[in-house]
């Protein structure tokens, strides 16, 4: 419903704005001086404020320096027409910022010119669109990895076989050492190809205590890098997740090892688990999900790599294969989950969301 129609509904009622009270759309009405004269219950819920604290306040006192909102209001006011701003970030008081779209419409209410503003959250839609892009990217990554691995494996076997035959024909030990180098490097590349093909194995799902997996990963990393501090911050009340034990261990190991390598063996990693409520994963709504965060206090991911960090063969570390995080993302996606990263110097946080087992839903399986 447009702003003009909403205003018409309001004008036909005995109380000017009572027709807006029942709307699920958040509505704010400003007077000619751009001070709030009405806030409907949906807007109170959206911004987590009471209308008593907002009414009579000017726009800048409510939202602070909201330049885009001011520009939208100014344009609608000057042109006497509706105007929609599709990408707006607003916060009231100390509450978290909201990602919104808004439509500003000049209206006449009881003979006075007002500005009616409708706010619509777009965080959820953006999240769904981002997940769809990640799914498409993940599928493309998997196909690229699979094709690349198959293309390399065949000539690699020929190279190793030729080196073995050559070693038998050489009498000088120093020359045979060169063939050993060729075979060792061929074996290393063969192992890398096996890692690239690993995500395509079918999962073997079962109910898993995620903290048992984290403890196993923690022990492995500390054995490799005893100078690290790996701190636990677990919610032990979490129920089980359904998944492939080997795949989830590999995904967690890749992420934690990536953090440990970024710290170069010294620093702190935090393993944190929590319950996330009412989340959408792979276009499906879940009442509860596991939120698993792996946080390190290292130098952070270079800005030019942050948008590509899950792409195959992209690595910020010299000598890195660029496959660890790609494989981790693939495994998490196969479990109907998501993985995201936020990074600034001094704090990098990988956040994994996985569906939790609900009563009567233990039959759900990753695919």
Secondary structure as GFF3:
##gff-version 3
##sequence-region A 1 367
A	DSSP	alpha_helix	3	11	.	.	.	ID=ss1
A	DSSP	three_ten_helix	18	20	.	.	.	ID=ss2
A	DSSP	beta_strand	26	30	.	.	.	ID=ss3
A	DSSP	beta_strand	36	39	.	.	.	ID=ss4
A	DSSP	alpha_helix	41	47	.	.	.	ID=ss5
A	DSSP	alpha_helix	51	54	.	.	.	ID=ss6
A	DSSP	alpha_helix	59	63	.	.	.	ID=ss7
A	DSSP	alpha_helix	67	79	.	.	.	ID=ss8
A	DSSP	beta_strand	83	90	.	.	.	ID=ss9
A	DSSP	beta_strand	98	109	.	.	.	ID=ss10
A	DSSP	beta_strand	112	121	.	.	.	ID=ss11
A	DSSP	alpha_helix	123	169	.	.	.	ID=ss12
A	DSSP	alpha_helix	173	198	.	.	.	ID=ss13
A	DSSP	beta_strand	205	208	.	.	.	ID=ss14
A	DSSP	alpha_helix	210	224	.	.	.	ID=ss15
A	DSSP	beta_strand	228	233	.	.	.	ID=ss16
A	DSSP	beta_strand	241	244	.	.	.	ID=ss17
A	DSSP	alpha_helix	245	263	.	.	.	ID=ss18
A	DSSP	beta_strand	267	281	.	.	.	ID=ss19
A	DSSP	beta_strand	284	296	.	.	.	ID=ss20
A	DSSP	three_ten_helix	303	305	.	.	.	ID=ss21
A	DSSP	alpha_helix	324	334	.	.	.	ID=ss22
A	DSSP	beta_strand	338	344	.	.	.	ID=ss23
A	DSSP	beta_strand	347	355	.	.	.	ID=ss24
###
